[in-house]
């Protein structure tokens, strides 16, 4: 079992920044991928970005150049730095941990971008 605890969501004005964190604990495999997905009301969950334990990252086109994923393997923690936020970034952001055998999800943290 792997537990994921997210933090850092909140309300921010358009153009602002937020940093999300997700700490994993439990049975962590050294080779894994962690990342972020988001889901707005009435829509399907979509990829934001992921990063492997080796440091290879991918991003959705909608966030490229604005969001940055990083991780600290010693802390089993992944971060999502979100800059130049737009109202359309409003969603519940879910952390994901994926190993060769298992996929786990966090409960999500709300990000609201509004005046």
Secondary structure, 3 states (H helix, E strand, C coil): CEEEEEECCEEECCCCCEEEEEEEEECCCCCCEEEEEEECCCCCCEEEEEEECCCCEEECCCCCCCEEEEEECCCCEEEEEECCCCHHHCEEEEEEEECCCCEEECCCEEEEECC
